Each structure stands twice: as C-alpha cells, then as structure tokens.
C-alpha cells in the first residue's frame, strides 16, 4: 500500500497494490502544481481520507475533472473525473509527490503531453 499525506496532515490518500507507472503531465494545471499522478477508479484501490475541497478549471465549457486539495494547507491530493466511463466507473488519480520519496523513487514515469492533447 502506498500512502500520501498533505503538509499539515489533515488529509491523506491510500492506494492499494502496485501503482504501476506514474504520469508527469505538462498541461497548464499539472505543470503549475508540480504533480505526478497514479491512477485508478473511485472507491476501488484509491481512498481519500480527511477534508478536501475541489477546484474546477474556469473557462472550460464542459470540465472533465476536479482538482482535490486540503482546505488547510492547500496541498493537491488528487483529481477526480466528473463523468463516468462506459463501464460506470469514475477515474481518479492521486498525487504521488505526497508519498515518502523512498516509496516512489523507483517507479517508472510516463510523460504525457497534456498541453497539446487536452
């Protein structure tokens, strides 16, 4: 199990099992937040614990996700999809930068060009 905690300790996430490759995205939000993502589906292998607030990017006619952050220290914990897939599941990704560095140091990183593909 992998765990990540916000700076103040009020909120955290857990991910059961192997996170697989993590993703570095260069979209305008991910680049500014400095996040690395591990993916799954809501209420499956990822659990969020503690208070979170959400941010949905302004200027998007139909936003596809919301950013979840700690209301106390503002650490970005995760993003959650706003639409279900055809299978009825909702995507979620946790920010592995909140995990202990030694727990994620050897995970492969995939680079996604979100700037030009989102």
MIDOSE-1310 file (N, C-alpha, C; in nm, 2 decimals, decimal comma, always signed):
residues 118
xxxx	+0,08/-0,12/+0,00/+0,00/+0,00/+0,00/+0,09/+0,12/+0,00; +0,05/+0,22/-0,08/+0,12/+0,35/-0,09/+0,03/+0,45/-0,02; +0,09/+0,54/+0,05/+0,01/+0,65/+0,12/+0,08/+0,78/+0,10; -0,01/+0,88/+0,07/+0,04/+1,02/+0,06/-0,03/+1,11/+0,15
xxxx	+0,04/+1,21/+0,21/-0,02/+1,30/+0,31/+0,00/+1,44/+0,28; -0,10/+1,53/+0,30/-0,08/+1,67/+0,28/+0,02/+1,72/+0,38; +0,06/+1,85/+0,37/+0,17/+1,91/+0,45/+0,12/+1,91/+0,60; +0,00/+1,95/+0,62/-0,05/+1,97/+0,76/-0,10/+1,84/+0,82
xxxx	-0,11/+1,73/+0,74/-0,16/+1,60/+0,80/-0,31/+1,59/+0,81; -0,39/+1,68/+0,77/-0,53/+1,67/+0,79/-0,60/+1,58/+0,68; -0,53/+1,56/+0,57/-0,59/+1,48/+0,46/-0,48/+1,39/+0,41; -0,52/+1,27/+0,37/-0,43/+1,18/+0,30/-0,50/+1,08/+0,21
xxxx	-0,42/+1,01/+0,13/-0,48/+0,91/+0,04/-0,40/+0,78/+0,05; -0,47/+0,67/+0,02/-0,40/+0,54/+0,01/-0,43/+0,48/-0,12; -0,34/+0,40/-0,17/-0,35/+0,33/-0,30/-0,31/+0,19/-0,27; -0,40/+0,09/-0,29/-0,37/-0,05/-0,26/-0,30/-0,11/-0,39
xxxx	-0,20/-0,19/-0,36/-0,13/-0,26/-0,47/-0,03/-0,18/-0,54; +0,01/-0,23/-0,66/+0,12/-0,17/-0,74/+0,06/-0,04/-0,81; +0,12/+0,07/-0,79/+0,06/+0,19/-0,86/+0,09/+0,19/-1,01; +0,18/+0,10/-1,06/+0,22/+0,10/-1,20/+0,30/+0,22/-1,23
xxxx	+0,32/+0,25/-1,36/+0,39/+0,37/-1,40/+0,31/+0,49/-1,35; +0,38/+0,59/-1,31/+0,31/+0,72/-1,28/+0,33/+0,82/-1,39; +0,25/+0,92/-1,39/+0,24/+1,01/-1,51/+0,28/+1,15/-1,47; +0,37/+1,21/-1,55/+0,40/+1,35/-1,54/+0,33/+1,41/-1,66
xxxx	+0,24/+1,51/-1,63/+0,17/+1,58/-1,74/+0,21/+1,72/-1,75; +0,22/+1,77/-1,87/+0,26/+1,91/-1,89/+0,15/+2,01/-1,92; +0,03/+1,97/-1,88/-0,09/+2,06/-1,91/-0,07/+2,18/-1,81; -0,15/+2,29/-1,84/-0,13/+2,41/-1,76/-0,15/+2,39/-1,61
xxxx	-0,24/+2,30/-1,57/-0,26/+2,28/-1,42/-0,15/+2,20/-1,37; -0,12/+2,08/-1,42/-0,02/+1,99/-1,37/+0,12/+2,05/-1,36; +0,15/+2,12/-1,47/+0,28/+2,19/-1,47/+0,30/+2,28/-1,35; +0,19/+2,36/-1,33/+0,20/+2,46/-1,22/+0,20/+2,39/-1,08
xxxx	+0,12/+2,29/-1,07/+0,11/+2,22/-0,94/+0,23/+2,13/-0,91; +0,30/+2,09/-1,02/+0,42/+2,00/-1,00/+0,39/+1,86/-0,96; +0,28/+1,81/-1,01/+0,22/+1,68/-0,96/+0,28/+1,57/-1,05; +0,27/+1,45/-0,99/+0,29/+1,32/-1,06/+0,18/+1,23/-1,02
xxxx	+0,11/+1,17/-1,11/-0,02/+1,10/-1,09/-0,01/+0,95/-1,10; -0,08/+0,88/-1,00/-0,10/+0,74/-1,01/-0,25/+0,72/-1,02; -0,30/+0,64/-1,11/-0,44/+0,63/-1,15/-0,51/+0,51/-1,10; -0,64/+0,52/-1,08/-0,73/+0,41/-1,06/-0,87/+0,46/-1,08
xxxx	-0,97/+0,40/-1,00/-1,11/+0,44/-1,01/-1,16/+0,47/-0,87; -1,26/+0,56/-0,86/-1,32/+0,60/-0,73/-1,37/+0,47/-0,66; -1,34/+0,46/-0,54/-1,39/+0,36/-0,45/-1,34/+0,22/-0,49; -1,23/+0,21/-0,56/-1,17/+0,08/-0,59/-1,04/+0,07/-0,51
xxxx	-0,92/+0,10/-0,57/-0,80/+0,09/-0,50/-0,75/+0,22/-0,43; -0,81/+0,33/-0,46/-0,77/+0,46/-0,40/-0,88/+0,51/-0,30; -0,83/+0,55/-0,19/-0,92/+0,61/-0,08/-0,86/+0,74/-0,04; -0,95/+0,84/-0,03/-0,92/+0,97/+0,02/-0,98/+0,98/+0,16
xxxx	-0,90/+1,03/+0,25/-0,94/+1,04/+0,39/-0,91/+1,18/+0,44; -1,01/+1,24/+0,51/-1,00/+1,38/+0,56/-1,07/+1,48/+0,47; -1,06/+1,60/+0,52/-1,14/+1,71/+0,44/-1,07/+1,74/+0,31; -1,15/+1,76/+0,21/-1,09/+1,81/+0,08/-1,19/+1,91/+0,02
xxxx	-1,13/+2,00/-0,05/-1,21/+2,10/-0,13/-1,18/+2,07/-0,28; -1,26/+2,12/-0,37/-1,24/+2,10/-0,51/-1,23/+2,23/-0,59; -1,15/+2,22/-0,69/-1,14/+2,33/-0,79/-1,16/+2,27/-0,93; -1,25/+2,34/-1,00/-1,28/+2,30/-1,14/-1,23/+2,42/-1,22
xxxx	-1,15/+2,39/-1,32/-1,09/+2,50/-1,40/-1,19/+2,58/-1,47; -1,18/+2,71/-1,45/-1,27/+2,81/-1,51/-1,23/+2,82/-1,66; -1,33/+2,86/-1,74/-1,31/+2,88/-1,88/-1,33/+2,76/-1,96; -1,36/+2,64/-1,90/-1,39/+2,52/-1,98/-1,54/+2,50/-1,98
xxxx	-1,59/+2,49/-2,10/-1,74/+2,47/-2,12/-1,79/+2,35/-2,05; -1,72/+2,24/-2,07/-1,75/+2,11/-2,00/-1,63/+2,05/-1,94; -1,60/+2,09/-1,81/-1,48/+2,04/-1,74/-1,49/+1,89/-1,73; -1,37/+1,83/-1,74/-1,37/+1,68/-1,73/-1,33/+1,63/-1,59
xxxx	-1,27/+1,72/-1,51/-1,22/+1,67/-1,38/-1,22/+1,79/-1,28; -1,20/+1,75/-1,16/-1,19/+1,85/-1,05/-1,06/+1,81/-0,97; -0,99/+1,92/-0,93/-0,87/+1,90/-0,85/-0,91/+1,90/-0,70; -0,86/+1,81/-0,63/-0,90/+1,79/-0,49/-0,78/+1,83/-0,40
xxxx	-0,80/+1,92/-0,31/-0,69/+1,97/-0,23/-0,73/+1,99/-0,08; -0,63/+1,99/+0,01/-0,65/+2,01/+0,15/-0,70/+2,16/+0,17; -0,81/+2,18/+0,25/-0,86/+2,31/+0,27/-0,77/+2,39/+0,37; -0,68/+2,32/+0,44/-0,60/+2,39/+0,54/-0,47/+2,43/+0,48
xxxx	-0,39/+2,34/+0,42/-0,26/+2,37/+0,37/-0,25/+2,38/+0,22; -0,36/+2,35/+0,15/-0,37/+2,36/+0,00/-0,29/+2,26/-0,08; -0,24/+2,16/-0,02/-0,17/+2,06/-0,10/-0,27/+1,99/-0,19; -0,23/+1,97/-0,32/-0,31/+1,90/-0,41/-0,30/+1,75/-0,39
xxxx	-0,41/+1,69/-0,35/-0,41/+1,55/-0,32/-0,44/+1,46/-0,44; -0,54/+1,50/-0,52/-0,59/+1,41/-0,63/-0,66/+1,49/-0,73; -0,70/+1,42/-0,84/-0,80/+1,47/-0,93/-0,91/+1,36/-0,94; -1,03/+1,40/-0,97/-1,14/+1,31/-0,98/-1,22/+1,35/-1,11
xxxx	-1,25/+1,25/-1,19/-1,32/+1,27/-1,31/-1,47/+1,32/-1,28; -1,52/+1,40/-1,37/-1,66/+1,44/-1,35/-1,76/+1,36/-1,43; -1,71/+1,27/-1,51/-1,80/+1,18/-1,58/-1,77/+1,04/-1,56; -1,87/+0,95/-1,57/-1,84/+0,81/-1,56/-1,80/+0,76/-1,70
xxxx	-1,72/+0,65/-1,70/-1,69/+0,59/-1,82/-1,81/+0,50/-1,87; -1,79/+0,44/-1,98/-1,90/+0,35/-2,03/-1,93/+0,23/-1,93; -1,82/+0,19/-1,86/-1,84/+0,09/-1,76/-1,90/+0,13/-1,63; -1,93/+0,27/-1,62/-1,99/+0,32/-1,50/-1,90/+0,36/-1,39
xxxx	-1,77/+0,35/-1,42/-1,66/+0,38/-1,32/-1,61/+0,53/-1,34; -1,56/+0,59/-1,24/-1,51/+0,72/-1,24/-1,36/+0,72/-1,21; -1,28/+0,78/-1,30/-1,14/+0,79/-1,28/-1,10/+0,88/-1,17; -0,99/+0,84/-1,11/-0,93/+0,93/-1,00/-0,78/+0,91/-1,01
xxxx	-0,70/+1,01/-0,97/-0,56/+0,99/-0,97/-0,51/+1,07/-0,85; -0,41/+1,01/-0,78/-0,35/+1,07/-0,66/-0,21/+1,13/-0,69; -0,18/+1,23/-0,62/-0,05/+1,30/-0,64/+0,06/+1,23/-0,56; +0,14/+1,15/-0,63/+0,24/+1,07/-0,56/+0,35/+1,15/-0,50
xxxx	+0,36/+1,28/-0,53/+0,46/+1,37/-0,47/+0,43/+1,38/-0,32; +0,31/+1,34/-0,27/+0,28/+1,35/-0,13/+0,32/+1,22/-0,06; +0,37/+1,12/-0,13/+0,42/+0,99/-0,07/+0,56/+1,01/-0,03; +0,61/+0,93/+0,07/+0,75/+0,94/+0,10/+0,84/+0,92/-0,02
xxxx	+0,94/+1,00/-0,04/+1,03/+0,98/-0,16/+1,08/+0,84/-0,19; +1,12/+0,78/-0,08/+1,18/+0,64/-0,10/+1,07/+0,54/-0,14; +0,94/+0,57/-0,12/+0,84/+0,48/-0,16/+0,81/+0,48/-0,31; +0,85/+0,59/-0,38/+0,82/+0,61/-0,52/+0,94/+0,64/-0,60
xxxx	+1,06/+0,63/-0,55/+1,18/+0,67/-0,62/+1,21/+0,58/-0,74; +1,17/+0,45/-0,73/+1,19/+0,36/-0,84/+1,08/+0,34/-0,94; +0,97/+0,41/-0,92/+0,86/+0,39/-1,01/+0,89/+0,46/-1,15; +0,85/+0,39/-1,26/+0,87/+0,45/-1,39/+0,78/+0,57/-1,41
xxxx	+0,82/+0,66/-1,48/+0,74/+0,78/-1,51/+0,71/+0,79/-1,66; +0,58/+0,79/-1,69/+0,54/+0,82/-1,83/+0,52/+0,97/-1,84; +0,56/+1,03/-1,95/+0,54/+1,17/-1,98/+0,42/+1,18/-2,08; +0,32/+1,26/-2,03/+0,20/+1,28/-2,12/+0,20/+1,43/-2,16
xxxx	+0,18/+1,45/-2,29/+0,17/+1,58/-2,34/+0,03/+1,64/-2,33; -0,01/+1,67/-2,21/-0,14/+1,73/-2,18/-0,16/+1,87/-2,24; -0,05/+1,94/-2,26/-0,06/+2,07/-2,31/-0,13/+2,08/-2,45; -0,09/+1,98/-2,53/-0,14/+1,97/-2,67/-0,25/+1,87/-2,69
xx	-0,28/+1,79/-2,59/-0,38/+1,68/-2,61/-0,50/+1,68/-2,52; -0,51/+1,79/-2,44/-0,63/+1,80/-2,35/-0,72/+1,91/-2,40
